[in-house]
Amino acid sequence: MELVQLKWPAPDEGDDCEICRYSLEEGILTVKTLSREVVSPKIKDSAVLRETLLANRDNPDLFEKPNRYRRFKD
């Protein structure tokens, strides 16, 4: 599973960094953030995070509903 850590310009819920999965197809960027109910945002240790992700890799609720972004030209 390939993931990226994003820092959002307008943080919500007091946390400005999120672990995300993304894809880019036909000019549409799709971003799925980890579910805070499945993976606690309080996890700060990378080994614990990795173990949690591996334990939940088949969980359909591991990620939130995707957000999609498209660049519009002027």
C-alpha positions in Angstrom: 0.0 0.0 0.0 1.5 3.3 -1.0 0.6 6.2 1.2 1.6 9.9 1.5 1.5 12.3 4.5 -0.2 15.5 3.5 -0.2 18.8 5.4 -3.4 20.7 4.7 -3.4 24.5 4.6 -6.6 24.7 6.6 -6.5 22.0 9.4 -9.7 20.6 10.7 -10.2 18.9 14.1 -6.9 20.3 15.3 -4.6 18.1 13.2 -2.9 19.5 10.1 -1.3 16.3 8.8 -3.0 13.3 7.4 -2.0 9.9 6.0 -3.6 9.6 2.6 -3.9 7.3 -0.4 -4.1 9.0 -3.8 -4.5 8.4 -7.5 -4.5 10.5 -10.5 -6.6 9.4 -13.5 -7.9 11.4 -16.4 -6.9 14.7 -14.7 -8.8 13.9 -11.5 -6.8 13.7 -8.2 -8.6 11.3 -5.8 -7.5 11.5 -2.2 -8.6 9.1 0.6 -7.7 9.9 4.2 -7.4 7.3 6.9 -10.4 6.8 9.0 -9.9 8.3 12.5 -12.2 5.6 13.8 -10.0 2.8 12.5 -6.6 4.4 12.9 -6.3 6.7 15.9 -4.7 10.1 15.1 -3.0 9.8 18.5 -0.6 7.2 17.1 2.8 8.9 16.8 5.1 5.9 16.5 5.7 4.8 12.9 6.1 1.1 13.9 2.7 1.1 15.7 1.2 2.9 12.7 2.6 0.3 10.3 1.2 -2.6 12.5 -2.2 -0.9 12.7 -2.3 -0.4 8.9 -1.3 -4.1 8.3 -3.9 -5.3 10.7 -6.6 -3.3 9.0 -5.4 -3.5 5.3 -8.5 -5.5 4.3 -10.9 -3.4 6.4 -13.3 -1.6 3.9 -13.6 1.3 6.5 -9.8 1.9 6.6 -10.3 5.1 4.5 -12.9 7.8 4.4 -14.9 8.5 1.3 -12.7 9.9 -1.3 -12.3 13.6 -2.2 -11.8 14.4 -5.8 -10.1 17.4 -7.3 -9.8 18.6 -10.9 -7.8 21.5 -12.1 -9.7 24.0 -14.1 -7.9 26.1 -16.6 -8.5 29.8 -16.9 
